[in-house]
Amino acid sequence: MLDITFKETRVYQDIKEEVQAEALARGLEQGLEQGLEQGLEQGLEQGLEQGLKQATLNLVIRQLTKRFGELSEDLRSPISQLSLPALEALGEALLDFANLTNLRDWLAEQN
């Protein structure tokens, strides 16, 4: 007499493998969807932040140029390296600058 349980049958094993494969495929699909969603969200956030920084940089450079004339590269370079909060602070501070020495001093204080 054959003493085989249902779990030992080939049919059971095939169904079990098929269910596991489907579960894995669903898991991979869900993981991919979540990853894409998170990546898109992070990409948009970074893009917005970079765009805001570039716009703020452009405004500060235009304000300084209008006030003191064309800026040399030795001034433009460190300004372009500033973080967004530092650029915003420079946008306020430049209202008190009497000359480019004030700008140089302010930039030196940022390091």
N, C-alpha and C positions, 0 to 999 in steps of 0.2 A: 504494500500500500504506500502511495506517495504522500509524504507528510510535508507539504509546501504551504506556507501562509500566503495570504493575498499580497503582502508587501514584498514578497520574494518573486512574484511573477514578473514576466517580461513586460506585460501590459502596464502594470503598476509602475515599473521603472521607467518606461517610455513616457507615461503621463507625467510622472514626477520631473523628469528631465525637461519636458516641454514647458511645464508650469514654471520651473526655475529659469529657463531661457527667456520666457515671456516677462517674468518679473525683473530679470536683469535688463532686458531691453527697455521696459517701462522706466526703470530706475535711471538708466543712462539717458533716456529722453528727457525725463524730468530734470535731471542734473544739468543737462545741456541747456534746457530752457531757462533754468534759474541762473546758470552761469552767464548766458547771453543777456538776460535781463539786468543782472548786477553789473556786467561789463558795460552795457549801454548806459546805465545810470551813472557809473563812475566816469565814463567817457564824457558824458554831457556835463557833469559837474566840473571836471577838469577843463573842458573846453570853455565853459562859462567863466571860470576863474582866470584862465589865461587871457580870454578876451577882455575881461574887466581890467586885468593888469596892463595889457597893451594899451587900452583906451586911456587909462590913468597915466601911464608913461607918456603917451603922446600929448596929453593935455599939459602935464608938468613941463615937458620939453618946450611946447609952444609958449607957455607962460614965461618960462625963463628966457627964451629967445626974444620974445616981445620986450621983456624988461631990460635985458643986458646985451642983446645982439646974438649973433650966431655963436653957439657953444662949441668949444674945441672937443676933440675926441677924448682927451684926458678927463673931461667933465661928463661927457655923454656916457662913456663906458661904465663908470661906477653907478651912475644914475640908473642905467638900464639893468643893472644887477640887483637893484633894491627889490625887496618883497613888496607885495601890494600894500600892507599896512605902513611900511616905511615910505612908499611913494605918496600915500595919502597924507602922511605927516609932513613930507617935503612940500606938498601942495599947499599946506597951511603955513609952514615956516617961511616959504619964499616970499610971502606977503610982507615979512619984516626985514628981508635982505636989502641992504643998501648997495651992495656991490658983489662981485664974484668971489671975493675973499670970504664973505659970509657963507656963500654956498660951499666953498672948499672946506671951511671950518665945520659946517654942518655935516658934510659927507665924512670928514675925518672922525667926527664923533660917533658915526654909525658903525665904525669898525671896532 
